[in-house]
Amino acid sequence: MTFNASFPAHLSSSVSSVPLLTGINLSEWKEKVEFTLGVLDLDLALQIEEPAPLTETSNDEQKALHKAWEKSNRLSLMFLRMTIASNIKTSLPKPVNAKDYLQVIEDRFKTADKPLAGKLMADLTTMKFDGTLSMHDHVIEMTNLAAKLKNLGMMVDDSFLVQFILNSLPSQYGPFQIHYNAIKDKWTVNELANKLVQEEGRLNQQGITQAIKEHHPK
């Protein structure tokens, strides 16, 4: 077995790809941290416990594992602390072990995800298309809400997202909704988005989209 403990050339630049932990974005932050350290091949200390201390009888494989784990632990701790807001960093215990440090952070802030998930779900289920965004951007916005909920551990099934999008449509899209409910085969989110963009174009030609905007003034 071999262990890649080489120093990552782009460790510092990789920090910018991880959102700063603010206390209300734990799931997104943790997912990005674990992904980035994995891509950099520096997540060994997050995957296994600290190896037993070396002895005179330790073989080369044990020595290699120990060296790789120490470097992974040291760099992972540096990476974690570089992606945590300063006010949060000072409130956390002094880090020693990257895996335990990550667990402490998760235990501290996981309850903050619950109200955020509730707000996102409320936004997703009550959002309405008012014509201020294009239909394409409207569907993207609702899809992004579903993705954020997934990051918080709440899966929004594709069929439910399709229904939420249909429910967000104004009365001008009534015939479109009736057609969808009448067909046997149900569409994916991407298929629905494409058909809604086409329907938006048809309504534009009839001047109906302007009526939607006027009905929902800013």
N, C-alpha and C positions, 0 to 999 in steps of 0.2 A: 504494500500500500504506500502511496506517495501523498504528500501534503504540500499544496502550493501556498507557501507563506511569503511569496515575493511582495514587495511594497507596491501598492497600486499607484500608477503614475497620475491618475485623475481623481484621487480621493477627494481633494478639496473642491474640485469643480463639480463632483457628484453631489455635494451638499446642496447645491442650488436646485437640484431636481426633487428635493424632499421639502414638503411644506413645514414651516416652523410650528413646533408643537405649542399651541396656545392654551390647551386645557379643554377645548371643546371639539377638537378634531383628532382625537386619539386614534380611531380606527384607520383613517386615511393616512395619518403620520406613520403608524406602526407598519401598515402594509407597504408604504414606500420605503421605509427604513430597511425592512427585511428583504425586499426585492433588490434594492440597490446594493446592500452588503452581499447578497447572494451573487449578483452579477459580477461584483468585484472579487468574488471568491474569498470573502473575509468574514463569512458568517459561521465559521466553525465553532467559535465560542458561544454562539447563540443556539447551536444545535446539540452540543454535548456538554456534560459537566467537566469541570477542570480535571485533567488527568492526575493520577497519583504522582507524588513527588518522585523524581528520578533517584535511582540508587546506583551503586557500583555494578549491579548485575543487569541494569537496564540495557535492552538491545537497541539497535539502530532505529528500528521502527518506533519504539516507544519514545526515543529521544526526538525523532522527527515530529511525532504527534505533539509532544510537549512544547517544542519550539513553535510549531504552527499555531497551537492553541494560545500560547502567550502573546504572539504577535496579533492574532485575530482578536483576542480580548482587549489588548491595548488600543488597537486601531478602532475597534467597534465602539469602545467607550468614548474615544475622541469624537467619532462620528456622531454618536448619540447626543453628546453634549453640545456639539456644534449646531444641532437641529432643534434645540429646545430654547424657548424664550427665556431671557435672562431672569425675569421675576419668578419663573417656575423653577429654573435651574437652582437658584439659591435656596429654595424651599425643600429640595430633595436631599436625601442622605448622601454622604460622600460615596461615590461609586468605587467598587472594587472588582466586581464580577459583572460583565456585560449582560449575561443572561438574567441574573438576579436584579440588576438595575432596571432592565426592561420590564420585568415583572412588577417591580415597585411602582414604576410609572403607570403601568396598565391598571394596577389595583387603585392607584390614586385618582385616576381620571375616567375610569370606565363608566361611572355613574353619570358623568356629564353627557354621555352619548344619548341617554334616554330622552331628555327633553328635545334634543336636536332631532332625533329620529321622529318624535311626535310632530314637530313643526314641519319637517320635510314631507311626512305622510299627509298632513293637513293641506300643505301647498299642492301636493300632487293630486289629491282627490277633489280639490275645490278650484283648481286653475281653470280659467275660461279663455277661449280665443276671442280677442277683442279687435283684431285687425291691426294693432300697433306693431306687431311682428309679422313677418311672413309666415305662412303655414309651415314651411320647412324649419324655420327657427323656433317656432312654437313647439313642434314635435321634438326638436333637439333639446329644448329646455326641459320638457317633461321627461325625456329619456335620461337626461343628466340627473334629475331628481331621483329617478329610480336607481341610477348607478350609485349615487351618494348613499341611498338607503341600503344598498347591497354592501357598501363599505362598512356600514354600521351593523351588519349582520342580519338585515331585514331583506329577504328576497322578494322582489315584485315579479311575479310570473308574467311572461310575455303576454298571455291572454288577458291578464288583468290590466296591464299597461295599455293594451289596445282599447279596452273598454273605458279606461280613464280618459284616453285621448278622444274617443268618440263622445264621451259625456261632456267634454270641454267645448264642444262645438256649439255655435249659436243656431238659432232656428233656421237660418238660411241654408244650413247643411242638413235639414230634415230629410229631404229625399235621398241624400247620400246615406244617411243612417238607416233609413228604411231598406234601401237596397242591400246594405251590408247584413242586416238582420235576416233578410230573405234568402241569401245565398247559402248553400250547403257548406262550402269550404270557407274556413276562416283565415284571415290574413295575418302575416307576421307584422311586427311594428314597421319594418322597412317597407313591406308591401303597402301597408296602410298609408305610410308617409308619402310614398310615390303617388298613390291614387288621390290623396288629399291635395297634393300640389297641383295635380291635373284638374281637380275639381275647383280649386282656387282660381286657376287660370280661366276656367269656363265662367265662373261667377264674375271674375274681373271684366270679361268681355260684355257681360250683361249689366255692369255697373252696380252689382250687388255688394261687392266688397266695401265700397265707399259707404254704403248704408250701415254696414257692421261697425265701421269706425265712428260714424255719427251717433250710433246708438250707445257707444262706449266712449264718451269723451274723456280726455286725460284730466 
